[in-house]
Amino acid sequence: MMPCSDARGGLRRLRQLPYAGPSGADSVLGYAGAPAIAPAAPAPDPTFWAQGLGAWGNIDGNHNASAVSDTFGGILAGLDVTAGGNWNLGLAVG
């Protein structure tokens, strides 16, 4: 049986598969004992993002109080741009 640390290393390697380069999955799976550190992929500039959100709720009534039902939904979207070395500028709408 494989020790847990080797299994975790192998799983980290599989997560890095899209960044494995031309050698592909064979090198990722073949050497699970290597440090599982991949360089960070550079983010495209500008970056567009969006997030949907929503909530639903019900409160039952009785002979003394009315029932309440509510729904909420929407979308947030934005654009982030790198400005200078350590600054990010962003715009969000919703």
Backbone as XML, in Angstrom:
<?xml version="1.0"?>
<chain id="A" units="angstrom">
  <residue number="1" name="MET">
    <atom name="N" x="0.836" y="-1.184" z="0.000"/>
    <atom name="CA" x="0.000" y="0.000" z="0.000"/>
    <atom name="C" x="0.879" y="1.244" z="0.000"/>
  </residue>
  <residue number="2" name="MET">
    <atom name="N" x="0.450" y="2.274" z="-0.697"/>
    <atom name="CA" x="1.218" y="3.506" z="-0.822"/>
    <atom name="C" x="1.010" y="4.379" z="0.414"/>
  </residue>
  <residue number="3" name="PRO">
    <atom name="N" x="2.093" y="4.968" z="0.980"/>
    <atom name="CA" x="1.924" y="5.884" z="2.113"/>
    <atom name="C" x="1.081" y="7.095" z="1.702"/>
  </residue>
  <residue number="4" name="CYS">
    <atom name="N" x="0.390" y="7.684" z="2.677"/>
    <atom name="CA" x="-0.485" y="8.838" z="2.402"/>
    <atom name="C" x="0.273" y="10.000" z="1.778"/>
  </residue>
  <residue number="5" name="SER">
    <atom name="N" x="1.511" y="10.247" z="2.240"/>
    <atom name="CA" x="2.258" y="11.376" z="1.689"/>
    <atom name="C" x="2.541" y="11.176" z="0.200"/>
  </residue>
  <residue number="6" name="ASP">
    <atom name="N" x="2.843" y="9.933" z="-0.227"/>
    <atom name="CA" x="3.055" y="9.670" z="-1.649"/>
    <atom name="C" x="1.767" y="9.826" z="-2.444"/>
  </residue>
  <residue number="7" name="ALA">
    <atom name="N" x="0.659" y="9.395" z="-1.862"/>
    <atom name="CA" x="-0.638" y="9.527" z="-2.544"/>
    <atom name="C" x="-0.999" y="10.994" z="-2.717"/>
  </residue>
  <residue number="8" name="ARG">
    <atom name="N" x="-0.777" y="11.804" z="-1.675"/>
    <atom name="CA" x="-1.071" y="13.239" z="-1.785"/>
    <atom name="C" x="-0.192" y="13.880" z="-2.846"/>
  </residue>
  <residue number="9" name="GLY">
    <atom name="N" x="1.081" y="13.480" z="-2.890"/>
    <atom name="CA" x="1.986" y="14.016" z="-3.906"/>
    <atom name="C" x="1.507" y="13.658" z="-5.304"/>
  </residue>
  <residue number="10" name="GLY">
    <atom name="N" x="1.034" y="12.424" z="-5.476"/>
    <atom name="CA" x="0.516" y="12.007" z="-6.775"/>
    <atom name="C" x="-0.722" y="12.784" z="-7.171"/>
  </residue>
  <residue number="11" name="LEU">
    <atom name="N" x="-1.609" y="13.057" z="-6.199"/>
    <atom name="CA" x="-2.812" y="13.843" z="-6.489"/>
    <atom name="C" x="-2.454" y="15.272" z="-6.854"/>
  </residue>
  <residue number="12" name="ARG">
    <atom name="N" x="-1.477" y="15.844" z="-6.153"/>
    <atom name="CA" x="-1.042" y="17.201" z="-6.516"/>
    <atom name="C" x="-0.484" y="17.217" z="-7.930"/>
  </residue>
  <residue number="13" name="ARG">
    <atom name="N" x="0.241" y="16.177" z="-8.294"/>
    <atom name="CA" x="0.801" y="16.092" z="-9.638"/>
    <atom name="C" x="-0.304" y="16.004" z="-10.688"/>
  </residue>
  <residue number="14" name="LEU">
    <atom name="N" x="-1.363" y="15.233" z="-10.399"/>
    <atom name="CA" x="-2.461" y="15.125" z="-11.343"/>
    <atom name="C" x="-3.162" y="16.465" z="-11.530"/>
  </residue>
  <residue number="15" name="ARG">
    <atom name="N" x="-3.272" y="17.244" z="-10.446"/>
    <atom name="CA" x="-3.892" y="18.566" z="-10.564"/>
    <atom name="C" x="-3.056" y="19.482" z="-11.447"/>
  </residue>
  <residue number="16" name="GLN">
    <atom name="N" x="-1.754" y="19.236" z="-11.535"/>
    <atom name="CA" x="-0.869" y="20.057" z="-12.342"/>
    <atom name="C" x="-0.826" y="19.607" z="-13.795"/>
  </residue>
  <residue number="17" name="LEU">
    <atom name="N" x="-1.583" y="18.585" z="-14.137"/>
    <atom name="CA" x="-1.537" y="18.019" z="-15.475"/>
    <atom name="C" x="-1.678" y="19.048" z="-16.596"/>
  </residue>
  <residue number="18" name="PRO">
    <atom name="N" x="-2.596" y="20.036" z="-16.507"/>
    <atom name="CA" x="-2.685" y="21.001" z="-17.604"/>
    <atom name="C" x="-1.401" y="21.800" z="-17.813"/>
  </residue>
  <residue number="19" name="TYR">
    <atom name="N" x="-0.531" y="21.884" z="-16.792"/>
    <atom name="CA" x="0.701" y="22.643" z="-16.891"/>
    <atom name="C" x="1.920" y="21.735" z="-17.093"/>
  </residue>
  <residue number="20" name="ALA">
    <atom name="N" x="1.680" y="20.458" z="-17.390"/>
    <atom name="CA" x="2.769" y="19.489" z="-17.456"/>
    <atom name="C" x="3.679" y="19.702" z="-18.658"/>
  </residue>
  <residue number="21" name="GLY">
    <atom name="N" x="3.237" y="20.409" z="-19.660"/>
    <atom name="CA" x="4.060" y="20.660" z="-20.827"/>
    <atom name="C" x="3.995" y="19.508" z="-21.809"/>
  </residue>
  <residue number="22" name="PRO">
    <atom name="N" x="4.964" y="19.447" z="-22.721"/>
    <atom name="CA" x="4.899" y="18.455" z="-23.781"/>
    <atom name="C" x="5.067" y="17.017" z="-23.303"/>
  </residue>
  <residue number="23" name="SER">
    <atom name="N" x="5.626" y="16.800" z="-22.110"/>
    <atom name="CA" x="5.842" y="15.430" z="-21.645"/>
    <atom name="C" x="4.542" y="14.763" z="-21.217"/>
  </residue>
  <residue number="24" name="GLY">
    <atom name="N" x="3.525" y="15.535" z="-20.876"/>
    <atom name="CA" x="2.195" y="14.999" z="-20.623"/>
    <atom name="C" x="2.048" y="14.233" z="-19.331"/>
  </residue>
  <residue number="25" name="ALA">
    <atom name="N" x="1.031" y="13.364" z="-19.311"/>
    <atom name="CA" x="0.640" y="12.659" z="-18.092"/>
    <atom name="C" x="1.670" y="11.633" z="-17.649"/>
  </residue>
  <residue number="26" name="ASP">
    <atom name="N" x="2.460" y="11.059" z="-18.559"/>
    <atom name="CA" x="3.429" y="10.036" z="-18.180"/>
    <atom name="C" x="4.433" y="10.561" z="-17.159"/>
  </residue>
  <residue number="27" name="SER">
    <atom name="N" x="4.929" y="11.763" z="-17.365"/>
    <atom name="CA" x="5.897" y="12.293" z="-16.410"/>
    <atom name="C" x="5.224" y="12.700" z="-15.109"/>
  </residue>
  <residue number="28" name="VAL">
    <atom name="N" x="3.971" y="13.158" z="-15.178"/>
    <atom name="CA" x="3.258" y="13.548" z="-13.970"/>
    <atom name="C" x="3.007" y="12.328" z="-13.094"/>
  </residue>
  <residue number="29" name="LEU">
    <atom name="N" x="2.559" y="11.233" z="-13.687"/>
    <atom name="CA" x="2.260" y="10.035" z="-12.916"/>
    <atom name="C" x="3.506" y="9.235" z="-12.565"/>
  </residue>
  <residue number="30" name="GLY">
    <atom name="N" x="4.559" y="9.340" z="-13.355"/>
    <atom name="CA" x="5.727" y="8.503" z="-13.175"/>
    <atom name="C" x="6.630" y="8.911" z="-12.041"/>
  </residue>
  <residue number="31" name="TYR">
    <atom name="N" x="6.516" y="10.111" z="-11.520"/>
    <atom name="CA" x="7.459" y="10.542" z="-10.499"/>
    <atom name="C" x="6.729" y="11.315" z="-9.414"/>
  </residue>
  <residue number="32" name="ALA">
    <atom name="N" x="5.955" y="10.601" z="-8.600"/>
    <atom name="CA" x="5.148" y="11.231" z="-7.565"/>
    <atom name="C" x="5.972" y="11.687" z="-6.375"/>
  </residue>
  <residue number="33" name="GLY">
    <atom name="N" x="7.225" y="11.256" z="-6.235"/>
    <atom name="CA" x="8.046" y="11.646" z="-5.102"/>
    <atom name="C" x="8.675" y="13.014" z="-5.230"/>
  </residue>
  <residue number="34" name="ALA">
    <atom name="N" x="8.584" y="13.648" z="-6.388"/>
    <atom name="CA" x="9.187" y="14.967" z="-6.592"/>
    <atom name="C" x="8.348" y="16.037" z="-5.897"/>
  </residue>
  <residue number="35" name="PRO">
    <atom name="N" x="8.964" y="17.163" z="-5.566"/>
    <atom name="CA" x="8.184" y="18.254" z="-4.972"/>
    <atom name="C" x="7.057" y="18.668" z="-5.921"/>
  </residue>
  <residue number="36" name="ALA">
    <atom name="N" x="5.870" y="18.833" z="-5.380"/>
    <atom name="CA" x="4.695" y="19.143" z="-6.200"/>
    <atom name="C" x="4.437" y="20.639" z="-6.225"/>
  </residue>
  <residue number="37" name="ILE">
    <atom name="N" x="5.385" y="21.397" z="-6.734"/>
    <atom name="CA" x="5.247" y="22.843" z="-6.804"/>
    <atom name="C" x="5.292" y="23.246" z="-8.264"/>
  </residue>
  <residue number="38" name="ALA">
    <atom name="N" x="4.229" y="23.854" z="-8.719"/>
    <atom name="CA" x="4.166" y="24.325" z="-10.100"/>
    <atom name="C" x="4.231" y="25.850" z="-10.090"/>
  </residue>
  <residue number="39" name="PRO">
    <atom name="N" x="4.870" y="26.428" z="-11.065"/>
    <atom name="CA" x="4.883" y="27.886" z="-11.129"/>
    <atom name="C" x="3.476" y="28.405" z="-11.395"/>
  </residue>
  <residue number="40" name="ALA">
    <atom name="N" x="3.183" y="29.546" z="-10.831"/>
    <atom name="CA" x="1.867" y="30.143" z="-11.028"/>
    <atom name="C" x="1.720" y="30.602" z="-12.472"/>
  </residue>
  <residue number="41" name="ALA">
    <atom name="N" x="0.589" y="30.273" z="-13.059"/>
    <atom name="CA" x="0.325" y="30.711" z="-14.419"/>
    <atom name="C" x="0.003" y="32.201" z="-14.403"/>
  </residue>
  <residue number="42" name="PRO">
    <atom name="N" x="0.553" y="32.962" z="-15.329"/>
    <atom name="CA" x="0.254" y="34.389" z="-15.344"/>
    <atom name="C" x="-1.209" y="34.627" z="-15.700"/>
  </residue>
  <residue number="43" name="ALA">
    <atom name="N" x="-1.823" y="35.542" z="-14.990"/>
    <atom name="CA" x="-3.226" y="35.868" z="-15.247"/>
    <atom name="C" x="-3.317" y="36.764" z="-16.473"/>
  </residue>
  <residue number="44" name="PRO">
    <atom name="N" x="-4.315" y="36.527" z="-17.311"/>
    <atom name="CA" x="-4.484" y="37.421" z="-18.452"/>
    <atom name="C" x="-4.880" y="38.811" z="-17.973"/>
  </residue>
  <residue number="45" name="ASP">
    <atom name="N" x="-4.515" y="39.804" z="-18.736"/>
    <atom name="CA" x="-4.807" y="41.174" z="-18.349"/>
    <atom name="C" x="-5.546" y="41.848" z="-19.480"/>
  </residue>
  <residue number="46" name="PRO">
    <atom name="N" x="-6.710" y="42.324" z="-19.392"/>
    <atom name="CA" x="-7.565" y="42.419" z="-18.219"/>
    <atom name="C" x="-8.291" y="41.108" z="-17.917"/>
  </residue>
  <residue number="47" name="THR">
    <atom name="N" x="-8.783" y="40.976" z="-16.693"/>
    <atom name="CA" x="-9.496" y="39.784" z="-16.262"/>
    <atom name="C" x="-10.972" y="40.115" z="-16.052"/>
  </residue>
  <residue number="48" name="PHE">
    <atom name="N" x="-11.842" y="39.374" z="-16.735"/>
    <atom name="CA" x="-13.289" y="39.526" z="-16.556"/>
    <atom name="C" x="-13.771" y="38.424" z="-15.626"/>
  </residue>
  <residue number="49" name="TRP">
    <atom name="N" x="-14.689" y="38.741" z="-14.721"/>
    <atom name="CA" x="-15.237" y="37.744" z="-13.815"/>
    <atom name="C" x="-16.731" y="37.979" z="-13.638"/>
  </residue>
  <residue number="50" name="ALA">
    <atom name="N" x="-17.435" y="36.926" z="-13.270"/>
    <atom name="CA" x="-18.874" y="37.003" z="-13.011"/>
    <atom name="C" x="-19.248" y="35.971" z="-11.953"/>
  </residue>
  <residue number="51" name="GLN">
    <atom name="N" x="-20.249" y="36.288" z="-11.141"/>
    <atom name="CA" x="-20.692" y="35.395" z="-10.085"/>
    <atom name="C" x="-22.205" y="35.525" z="-9.936"/>
  </residue>
  <residue number="52" name="GLY">
    <atom name="N" x="-22.894" y="34.409" z="-10.050"/>
    <atom name="CA" x="-24.330" y="34.398" z="-9.815"/>
    <atom name="C" x="-24.617" y="34.169" z="-8.350"/>
  </residue>
  <residue number="53" name="LEU">
    <atom name="N" x="-25.734" y="34.701" z="-7.871"/>
    <atom name="CA" x="-26.096" y="34.496" z="-6.482"/>
    <atom name="C" x="-27.611" y="34.412" z="-6.351"/>
  </residue>
  <residue number="54" name="GLY">
    <atom name="N" x="-28.054" y="33.775" z="-5.296"/>
    <atom name="CA" x="-29.488" y="33.649" z="-5.072"/>
    <atom name="C" x="-29.793" y="33.023" z="-3.732"/>
  </residue>
  <residue number="55" name="ALA">
    <atom name="N" x="-31.028" y="33.240" z="-3.293"/>
    <atom name="CA" x="-31.492" y="32.664" z="-2.040"/>
    <atom name="C" x="-33.011" y="32.532" z="-2.100"/>
  </residue>
  <residue number="56" name="TRP">
    <atom name="N" x="-33.515" y="31.538" z="-1.421"/>
    <atom name="CA" x="-34.943" y="31.290" z="-1.358"/>
    <atom name="C" x="-35.298" y="30.977" z="0.084"/>
  </residue>
  <residue number="57" name="GLY">
    <atom name="N" x="-36.464" y="31.437" z="0.505"/>
    <atom name="CA" x="-36.864" y="31.158" z="1.880"/>
    <atom name="C" x="-38.367" y="31.094" z="2.027"/>
  </residue>
  <residue number="58" name="ASN">
    <atom name="N" x="-38.815" y="30.310" z="2.983"/>
    <atom name="CA" x="-40.228" y="30.171" z="3.323"/>
    <atom name="C" x="-40.372" y="30.086" z="4.835"/>
  </residue>
  <residue number="59" name="ILE">
    <atom name="N" x="-41.381" y="30.754" z="5.344"/>
    <atom name="CA" x="-41.755" y="30.621" z="6.746"/>
    <atom name="C" x="-43.237" y="30.286" z="6.754"/>
  </residue>
  <residue number="60" name="ASP">
    <atom name="N" x="-43.573" y="29.143" z="7.291"/>
    <atom name="CA" x="-44.971" y="28.717" z="7.337"/>
    <atom name="C" x="-45.751" y="29.561" z="8.340"/>
  </residue>
  <residue number="61" name="GLY">
    <atom name="N" x="-46.999" y="29.781" z="8.006"/>
    <atom name="CA" x="-47.881" y="30.515" z="8.901"/>
    <atom name="C" x="-48.764" y="29.558" z="9.698"/>
  </residue>
  <residue number="62" name="ASN">
    <atom name="N" x="-49.555" y="30.127" z="10.571"/>
    <atom name="CA" x="-50.541" y="29.357" z="11.323"/>
    <atom name="C" x="-51.803" y="30.214" z="11.461"/>
  </residue>
  <residue number="63" name="HIS">
    <atom name="N" x="-52.698" y="29.869" z="12.367"/>
    <atom name="CA" x="-53.936" y="30.628" z="12.512"/>
    <atom name="C" x="-53.704" y="32.026" z="13.078"/>
  </residue>
  <residue number="64" name="ASN">
    <atom name="N" x="-52.487" y="32.268" z="13.591"/>
    <atom name="CA" x="-52.195" y="33.543" z="14.220"/>
    <atom name="C" x="-51.270" y="34.430" z="13.373"/>
  </residue>
  <residue number="65" name="ALA">
    <atom name="N" x="-50.601" y="33.876" z="12.366"/>
    <atom name="CA" x="-49.636" y="34.655" z="11.583"/>
    <atom name="C" x="-49.653" y="34.198" z="10.130"/>
  </residue>
  <residue number="66" name="SER">
    <atom name="N" x="-49.364" y="35.113" z="9.243"/>
    <atom name="CA" x="-49.333" y="34.815" z="7.808"/>
    <atom name="C" x="-48.042" y="34.090" z="7.436"/>
  </residue>
  <residue number="67" name="ALA">
    <atom name="N" x="-48.083" y="33.394" z="6.316"/>
    <atom name="CA" x="-46.884" y="32.756" z="5.775"/>
    <atom name="C" x="-46.071" y="33.800" z="5.016"/>
  </residue>
  <residue number="68" name="VAL">
    <atom name="N" x="-44.788" y="33.597" z="4.965"/>
    <atom name="CA" x="-43.883" y="34.506" z="4.255"/>
    <atom name="C" x="-43.033" y="33.679" z="3.306"/>
  </residue>
  <residue number="69" name="SER">
    <atom name="N" x="-42.892" y="34.172" z="2.077"/>
    <atom name="CA" x="-42.049" y="33.516" z="1.083"/>
    <atom name="C" x="-41.224" y="34.589" z="0.386"/>
  </residue>
  <residue number="70" name="ASP">
    <atom name="N" x="-39.938" y="34.332" z="0.201"/>
    <atom name="CA" x="-39.102" y="35.324" z="-0.476"/>
    <atom name="C" x="-38.103" y="34.648" z="-1.393"/>
  </residue>
  <residue number="71" name="THR">
    <atom name="N" x="-37.708" y="35.360" z="-2.437"/>
    <atom name="CA" x="-36.658" y="34.911" z="-3.358"/>
    <atom name="C" x="-35.764" y="36.087" z="-3.674"/>
  </residue>
  <residue number="72" name="PHE">
    <atom name="N" x="-34.524" y="35.779" z="-3.928"/>
    <atom name="CA" x="-33.537" y="36.799" z="-4.262"/>
    <atom name="C" x="-32.587" y="36.199" z="-5.283"/>
  </residue>
  <residue number="73" name="GLY">
    <atom name="N" x="-32.248" y="36.933" z="-6.302"/>
    <atom name="CA" x="-31.312" y="36.434" z="-7.295"/>
    <atom name="C" x="-30.665" y="37.577" z="-8.030"/>
  </residue>
  <residue number="74" name="GLY">
    <atom name="N" x="-29.501" y="37.309" z="-8.563"/>
    <atom name="CA" x="-28.812" y="38.343" z="-9.310"/>
    <atom name="C" x="-27.482" y="37.847" z="-9.827"/>
  </residue>
  <residue number="75" name="ILE">
    <atom name="N" x="-26.754" y="38.755" z="-10.432"/>
    <atom name="CA" x="-25.425" y="38.447" z="-10.950"/>
    <atom name="C" x="-24.534" y="39.649" z="-10.691"/>
  </residue>
  <residue number="76" name="LEU">
    <atom name="N" x="-23.314" y="39.360" z="-10.306"/>
    <atom name="CA" x="-22.281" y="40.377" z="-10.161"/>
    <atom name="C" x="-21.236" y="40.115" z="-11.234"/>
  </residue>
  <residue number="77" name="ALA">
    <atom name="N" x="-20.730" y="41.157" z="-11.825"/>
    <atom name="CA" x="-19.702" y="41.011" z="-12.851"/>
    <atom name="C" x="-18.698" y="42.138" z="-12.687"/>
  </residue>
  <residue number="78" name="GLY">
    <atom name="N" x="-17.503" y="41.909" z="-13.155"/>
    <atom name="CA" x="-16.487" y="42.941" z="-13.025"/>
    <atom name="C" x="-15.323" y="42.733" z="-13.960"/>
  </residue>
  <residue number="79" name="LEU">
    <atom name="N" x="-14.437" y="43.703" z="-13.935"/>
    <atom name="CA" x="-13.244" y="43.712" z="-14.773"/>
    <atom name="C" x="-12.093" y="44.196" z="-13.904"/>
  </residue>
  <residue number="80" name="ASP">
    <atom name="N" x="-11.006" y="43.437" z="-13.861"/>
    <atom name="CA" x="-9.813" y="43.805" z="-13.105"/>
    <atom name="C" x="-8.651" y="43.995" z="-14.065"/>
  </residue>
  <residue number="81" name="VAL">
    <atom name="N" x="-7.845" y="45.030" z="-13.817"/>
    <atom name="CA" x="-6.701" y="45.352" z="-14.669"/>
    <atom name="C" x="-5.496" y="45.614" z="-13.773"/>
  </residue>
  <residue number="82" name="THR">
    <atom name="N" x="-4.339" y="45.124" z="-14.163"/>
    <atom name="CA" x="-3.107" y="45.400" z="-13.439"/>
    <atom name="C" x="-2.601" y="46.775" z="-13.842"/>
  </residue>
  <residue number="83" name="ALA">
    <atom name="N" x="-2.293" y="47.587" z="-12.849"/>
    <atom name="CA" x="-1.779" y="48.934" z="-13.097"/>
    <atom name="C" x="-0.482" y="49.087" z="-12.321"/>
  </residue>
  <residue number="84" name="GLY">
    <atom name="N" x="0.619" y="49.137" z="-13.024"/>
    <atom name="CA" x="1.898" y="49.203" z="-12.339"/>
    <atom name="C" x="2.284" y="47.818" z="-11.832"/>
  </residue>
  <residue number="85" name="GLY">
    <atom name="N" x="3.275" y="47.769" z="-10.952"/>
    <atom name="CA" x="3.764" y="46.502" z="-10.469"/>
    <atom name="C" x="2.866" y="45.818" z="-9.443"/>
  </residue>
  <residue number="86" name="ASN">
    <atom name="N" x="2.402" y="46.575" z="-8.441"/>
    <atom name="CA" x="1.680" y="45.968" z="-7.322"/>
    <atom name="C" x="0.248" y="46.454" z="-7.173"/>
  </residue>
  <residue number="87" name="TRP">
    <atom name="N" x="-0.308" y="47.099" z="-8.169"/>
    <atom name="CA" x="-1.649" y="47.665" z="-8.064"/>
    <atom name="C" x="-2.608" y="46.987" z="-9.005"/>
  </residue>
  <residue number="88" name="ASN">
    <atom name="N" x="-3.831" y="46.812" z="-8.556"/>
    <atom name="CA" x="-4.929" y="46.310" z="-9.388"/>
    <atom name="C" x="-6.058" y="47.324" z="-9.326"/>
  </residue>
  <residue number="89" name="LEU">
    <atom name="N" x="-6.660" y="47.592" z="-10.476"/>
    <atom name="CA" x="-7.835" y="48.441" z="-10.557"/>
    <atom name="C" x="-9.005" y="47.574" z="-11.000"/>
  </residue>
  <residue number="90" name="GLY">
    <atom name="N" x="-10.182" y="47.829" z="-10.448"/>
    <atom name="CA" x="-11.320" y="47.005" z="-10.802"/>
    <atom name="C" x="-12.607" y="47.798" z="-10.866"/>
  </residue>
  <residue number="91" name="LEU">
    <atom name="N" x="-13.545" y="47.225" z="-11.591"/>
    <atom name="CA" x="-14.879" y="47.777" z="-11.739"/>
    <atom name="C" x="-15.856" y="46.625" z="-11.556"/>
  </residue>
  <residue number="92" name="ALA">
    <atom name="N" x="-16.880" y="46.835" z="-10.732"/>
    <atom name="CA" x="-17.868" y="45.793" z="-10.496"/>
    <atom name="C" x="-19.272" y="46.368" z="-10.687"/>
  </residue>
  <residue number="93" name="VAL">
    <atom name="N" x="-20.156" y="45.577" z="-11.275"/>
    <atom name="CA" x="-21.562" y="45.958" z="-11.448"/>
    <atom name="C" x="-22.422" y="44.789" z="-10.998"/>
  </residue>
  <residue number="94" name="GLY">
    <atom name="N" x="-23.635" y="45.107" z="-10.621"/>
    <atom name="CA" x="-24.527" y="44.037" z="-10.200"/>
    <atom name="C" x="-25.970" y="44.449" z="-10.267"/>
  </residue>
</chain>
